Amino acid sequence: MRTILITSGTKGGTGKTTIAINIAVVLAYELRNKAQYPVVLLDLGIDSGTATMLLLGDVETRLPYTLTDYLMGRIPDPLSTLYVKTWQVGDETFKLVFTASLGHYPSQVRIDRYLLRGLINAVSAVSPLYVIMDSPALGLSYDTLTTLLEASDNVILVSIPDHSSLRAVGNVANLMREMKVSNKLLRPILNMLNIKYPMDALSNLPWTRLVKDMVGVEPHVIPYDELFPIVRQALEIESLKLSFYESPALDAIFKYIDYLMETAPP
């Protein structure tokens, strides 16, 4: 079981959740014959629950228990927060297990290291090959980030062509160096890059160079794609709705998944 954290540090709006959920869904499909539940997606975005809404396809759905219930001590068993989404493709089915993060978000909720460890231990009972953790953005404290980094086997940093975003992922990279866990870092992702404007107007340097200078690793580029927000508004998951022939962003995500499976096999 390989646990992969996908984070943008404290910067929201980077498309981190879009990347996390599409990686999880595609991996679940690719590995459908390798395990009954090949992938678990931990929607730790308790401040938004966006991944959960996309998987449910409905903002009005009410669930018995969410991750907030577990983190606040309302339920002792984290397995109660796990749900299964099943898709039919031709004569085959594939499944994705996910934690639900819908509902009211009390400001005092924190991701405690012991509770997170209990959640991951519970997840191991379903024997997944990958656990994808979509980290929160709003209110991501130093302690929470440290806890997530400690619990991860690998880390994917997601940035956009924006200086505040670069600083946010740079802070994560620096923390990883301080913790001596830089070996966990996979290729960062530079998301939503408009290929017509690959240069930063302030420094006159390529955005890819700026990410590499900040993180220390050459980024994988996912270009801006106007089809993605259209799909998102319909509460659809891009990899289930679009073809990589029509979507350069989805094509880039598929290429990153190939890299991920080769570099960080389960």
Protein Blocks (a to p, Z undefined) as FASTA:
>chain_A
ZZddddehjaghkommmmmmmmmmmmmmmmmmmpfblbccddfblmnommmmmmnopakb
ccfbdfklmmnopafblklmpccddddehjbccddddddfedjddfkbccdfklmmmmmm
mmmmnopabdcddddfehpafklmmmmmmmpmbdcddddddfklmmmmmmmmmmmmmnop
mmmpccdddehiafklmbcfklopafklmmmmmnopacddddddfklmmmmmnopafklm
mcfklmmklmmmmmmmmmmmmmmcZZ
